[in-house]
Amino acid sequence: MPTPAPIRPPAGDAPLIRLESVSRFYGDVLGVNRISLEIGAGITSLIGPNGAGKSTLLNLIAGLIRPTRGRITVLGHDPGDAEALFSQLGFCTQYDSFPAGARGREWVRQNLRLHGYRRADAEALAERALARVGMTEAAGRRLESYSKGMRQRIRLAQILAYEPRLLILDEPLNGLDPLARSEMAALFRALAGEGRGLLISSHILHELEALSDRVILLRDGYLAGEGGIAAVREDIREHDLQWLIRCPRPARLAALGLEARAGDGRPLCNQVRIFDRPEPALLLATAAPAAFFLALNDWIARGEIEVETVTPADDNLDAVYRYLVEEEPA
């Protein structure tokens, strides 16, 4: 079998993964229900609390379980077509499973042989993958001697070795020290830059935020939100958007915001908090951001207020997770 060709982005905007009203039940227990999604190249993060349905969704996409209802297409294949799918898809679950006594290099090579590669190709591809995850020096050791972080790296080497177009990674940063997580994040960005798709499930929210092109949030087996972090945050209607505004006279801006009304009669600002240190600033919450910023521009133009910076205070992944997952819907 020849060395895999370099990965290139898919033609057009065709999704790598498509789910159409997918449900999975375990008897009377809900796994996921009525999930419809399209996932393309780049890095997509999957988040949700324990029991939200993350593992069920990943296993459905990988073809390890079948949907009770609905249709799934992955890389143009039905996930039940394992031979076609797993030549292009790499799946790292959060669980370790290694043959007793095996060494890292041997394990990566043998997996390539199982994929049909000739011995010489398997050796070359294994060495390239080991180098890419920083495991060349430790590859001769027995797998049972590896730390958690080293086991994460060797499993990633195993799936990278055959150059999949799509990687599904369940808690890939778990067990890594900060430096190793930074190196792994850089690798993920490089893989996405090559046109691959990465679907990453993790609880390390601040690192997912820096990595992700898109997020998918699950709650109780249902899709709670999806899209870019800022766009998902704007769709959360039951929680006002929060903004931090640095300005010389925050009390004046607070008064203007609390007195003003949107076109439907709602106050432009529902809550305000004034700070004097380390520099004058105002934290405000608004349910009508478009109307508020039109008014803010007008106040600035009329000389009623000066503004230095305006920064969103809660369009981050931690806030999105808290609003959409941890709290009950309004």
C-alpha positions in Angstrom: 0.0 0.0 0.0 1.5 3.4 -1.0 2.2 6.2 1.5 -1.0 8.3 2.0 -1.3 11.4 -0.1 -1.3 14.8 1.7 -4.7 15.8 3.1 -6.4 18.6 1.3 -9.5 20.5 2.3 -12.8 18.9 1.0 -14.2 20.3 -2.2 -16.6 23.2 -1.6 -18.3 23.4 1.8 -19.3 19.7 2.0 -19.5 18.6 5.6 -17.4 15.8 6.9 -20.1 14.7 9.3 -23.8 15.0 8.8 -26.5 13.9 11.4 -30.1 14.1 10.5 -32.5 13.9 13.4 -30.4 11.2 15.1 -31.7 9.5 18.3 -30.2 6.7 20.3 -32.0 4.9 23.2 -30.6 2.2 25.5 -33.9 0.5 26.3 -35.9 3.3 28.1 -32.7 5.3 28.7 -32.1 8.3 26.5 -28.6 8.6 25.0 -29.2 11.4 22.5 -32.4 12.7 20.9 -33.2 14.4 17.6 -29.7 15.6 16.9 -29.2 17.3 13.6 -25.7 18.7 12.8 -23.2 19.3 10.1 -19.5 19.4 10.9 -16.8 20.4 8.5 -13.0 20.7 8.5 -11.3 22.6 11.3 -11.6 22.1 15.0 -15.0 21.5 16.6 -15.4 21.1 20.4 -18.0 19.0 22.0 -18.9 19.9 25.6 -21.4 19.0 28.2 -21.6 17.5 31.7 -21.4 13.8 32.5 -24.5 12.1 31.1 -25.1 14.8 28.5 -24.6 12.3 25.6 -21.1 13.2 24.4 -19.8 9.6 24.4 -22.9 8.3 22.7 -22.6 11.0 20.0 -18.9 10.2 19.4 -19.6 6.4 19.3 -22.5 7.0 16.8 -20.3 9.0 14.5 -17.5 6.4 14.7 -20.0 3.6 13.9 -19.4 1.8 17.2 -23.1 1.9 17.9 -26.1 2.4 15.6 -28.8 5.1 15.9 -32.2 4.1 17.0 -33.6 6.6 14.6 -32.2 9.1 12.0 -29.3 9.0 9.5 -25.6 9.6 9.9 -23.1 10.2 7.1 -19.3 10.4 7.8 -16.9 11.2 5.0 -19.5 10.2 2.6 -20.0 6.8 4.2 -22.5 5.1 6.4 -20.7 4.6 9.7 -21.7 0.9 9.5 -19.2 0.5 6.6 -16.2 0.1 8.9 -13.7 -0.9 6.3 -14.3 2.3 4.2 -14.7 4.6 7.2 -11.7 3.6 9.3 -9.3 4.1 6.4 -10.1 7.8 6.7 -11.2 8.3 10.4 -9.1 8.1 13.5 -10.9 7.6 16.8 -9.2 8.0 20.3 -11.6 7.1 23.1 -10.9 8.3 26.6 -10.1 4.7 27.7 -6.7 3.0 27.4 -6.6 -0.5 25.9 -3.1 -1.9 25.0 -1.8 -5.5 24.4 0.2 -6.7 27.3 3.9 -6.4 26.9 3.8 -4.3 23.7 6.2 -1.4 23.2 5.1 1.9 21.7 6.8 1.7 18.4 5.8 -1.9 17.9 2.2 -1.1 18.7 2.0 1.8 16.2 3.6 -0.3 13.5 1.4 -3.3 14.0 -1.7 -1.2 13.8 -0.5 0.1 10.4 0.1 -3.5 9.3 -3.5 -4.3 10.2 -4.5 -1.4 8.0 -2.8 -3.2 5.1 0.5 -1.3 4.9 3.7 -3.0 3.8 6.3 -3.4 6.4 8.6 -0.7 5.1 5.8 1.8 4.7 4.5 0.9 8.2 7.9 1.6 9.7 8.3 4.9 7.9 4.8 6.1 8.8 5.2 5.0 12.4 8.4 7.0 12.8 6.8 10.1 11.3 3.8 9.9 13.6 5.9 9.2 16.7 8.1 12.3 15.9 5.0 14.4 15.4 3.7 13.7 18.9 7.1 13.8 20.6 7.4 10.1 21.4 10.4 9.0 19.4 12.7 8.6 22.4 10.1 6.8 24.5 8.8 4.5 21.7 11.0 1.6 22.7 9.5 1.3 26.2 6.7 -1.0 27.2 3.3 0.7 27.1 2.5 -0.3 30.7 5.4 1.9 31.8 4.0 5.0 30.2 2.4 7.9 32.2 -1.1 9.0 31.4 0.2 11.8 29.2 2.5 9.4 27.3 -0.4 7.0 26.7 -2.4 9.9 25.3 0.5 10.7 22.9 1.1 7.2 21.7 -2.6 6.7 21.0 -2.6 9.9 19.0 0.4 8.7 17.1 -1.4 5.4 16.3 -4.3 7.2 14.5 -2.1 9.9 12.9 0.1 7.3 11.3 -2.3 6.5 8.5 -3.2 10.1 7.8 -7.0 10.2 8.5 -9.1 13.0 7.2 -11.2 13.1 10.3 -10.0 12.7 13.9 -12.4 12.1 16.8 -10.7 12.7 20.1 -12.3 12.1 23.5 -10.5 14.0 26.3 -7.2 14.1 24.4 -5.7 16.7 26.8 -6.5 14.7 30.0 -3.3 13.8 31.9 -1.0 16.2 30.1 1.0 18.8 31.9 0.6 22.5 30.8 3.6 22.4 28.4 2.4 19.1 26.8 -1.1 20.5 26.4 0.3 23.5 24.7 2.3 21.3 22.3 -0.7 19.1 21.7 -2.9 22.2 21.0 -0.3 23.4 18.5 -0.4 20.0 16.8 -4.2 20.1 16.6 -4.1 23.5 15.0 -1.5 22.3 12.4 -3.7 19.3 11.6 -6.7 21.5 11.1 -4.6 23.7 8.9 -3.9 20.7 6.6 -7.7 20.5 5.9 -8.5 17.8 8.4 -11.6 17.8 10.7 -11.1 17.4 14.4 -14.0 16.7 16.8 -12.7 17.1 20.3 -14.5 16.3 23.6 -12.9 17.9 26.6 -13.6 19.5 30.0 -10.7 21.9 29.7 -12.8 24.8 28.6 -10.3 27.6 28.4 -8.1 25.6 26.1 -11.0 24.5 23.9 -12.0 28.2 23.5 -8.5 29.0 22.2 -8.6 26.0 19.8 -12.1 25.8 18.5 -13.6 27.1 15.3 -17.0 25.9 16.5 -18.6 24.4 19.6 -21.4 21.9 20.1 -23.1 21.8 23.5 -25.1 18.9 24.7 -27.5 18.8 27.7 -29.5 15.7 28.8 -29.1 14.1 25.4 -30.3 17.2 23.5 -28.5 19.7 21.4 -28.3 22.8 23.6 -26.3 25.1 21.2 -23.9 25.0 18.3 -21.8 27.5 16.3 -19.1 30.0 17.0 -18.8 30.8 20.7 -19.9 34.5 20.3 -22.8 33.5 18.1 -24.0 30.8 20.6 -23.7 33.3 23.4 -25.9 35.8 21.5 -28.6 33.2 21.1 -29.0 32.8 24.8 -32.0 35.0 25.3 -32.7 34.3 29.0 -29.3 35.8 30.0 -28.4 39.4 29.3 -25.1 40.1 27.4 -22.5 41.6 29.6 -20.0 44.2 28.5 -17.0 45.9 30.2 -16.6 49.5 29.2 -13.5 51.5 30.2 -14.3 55.2 30.3 -13.4 58.3 32.4 -16.9 58.8 33.8 -18.5 55.4 34.4 -21.2 56.8 36.7 -22.4 59.1 34.0 -22.6 56.2 31.5 -24.4 54.1 34.0 -27.0 56.8 34.5 -27.5 57.2 30.7 -27.8 53.4 30.2 -30.4 53.0 33.1 -32.5 55.9 31.9 -32.6 55.0 28.2 -35.2 52.7 26.7 -35.2 50.4 23.6 -37.8 50.8 21.0 -40.0 48.2 22.7 -39.8 50.1 26.0 -37.3 47.9 27.7 -34.4 49.6 29.6 -31.2 49.5 27.6 -29.3 48.4 30.8 -30.6 46.1 33.4 -27.6 45.9 35.7 -24.5 48.1 36.1 -21.5 47.9 38.3 -18.9 50.7 38.6 -15.2 50.2 39.1 -12.7 52.8 40.2 -9.6 50.6 40.2 -7.3 49.7 38.5 -9.0 52.2 36.2 -12.5 53.7 35.8 -14.8 51.1 34.2 -18.4 50.0 34.0 -19.7 46.4 33.8 -23.2 46.4 32.4 -25.8 43.9 31.3 -28.1 44.5 28.4 -30.8 42.4 26.7 -30.8 44.8 23.7 -27.2 45.1 22.6 -27.9 46.5 19.2 -30.1 49.3 20.6 -27.6 50.0 23.4 -24.6 50.5 21.0 -26.6 52.8 18.8 -27.4 54.9 21.8 -23.7 54.7 23.0 -22.5 56.0 19.6 -25.0 58.8 19.9 -23.9 59.7 23.4 -20.2 59.8 22.3 -21.1 61.9 19.2 -22.9 64.4 21.3 -20.0 64.6 23.8 -21.9 63.3 26.7 -19.5 60.5 27.4 -16.0 59.4 26.4 -15.2 55.7 25.9 -11.7 54.1 25.7 -12.6 50.4 25.2 -15.6 48.1 25.0 -15.0 44.4 25.7 -17.6 41.5 25.9 -17.4 40.1 29.4 -19.2 36.8 28.9 -18.9 35.6 25.3 -16.5 33.0 26.4 -16.8 29.2 26.6 -17.1 29.2 30.4 -20.1 31.5 30.3 -21.7 29.6 27.4 -21.2 26.3 29.3 -22.6 27.8 32.5 -25.7 29.3 30.8 -26.6 26.5 28.5 -25.5 23.4 30.4 -25.3 23.9 34.1 -28.4 26.0 34.5 -32.0 24.9 33.9 -33.6 26.6 31.0 -35.7 29.7 31.9 
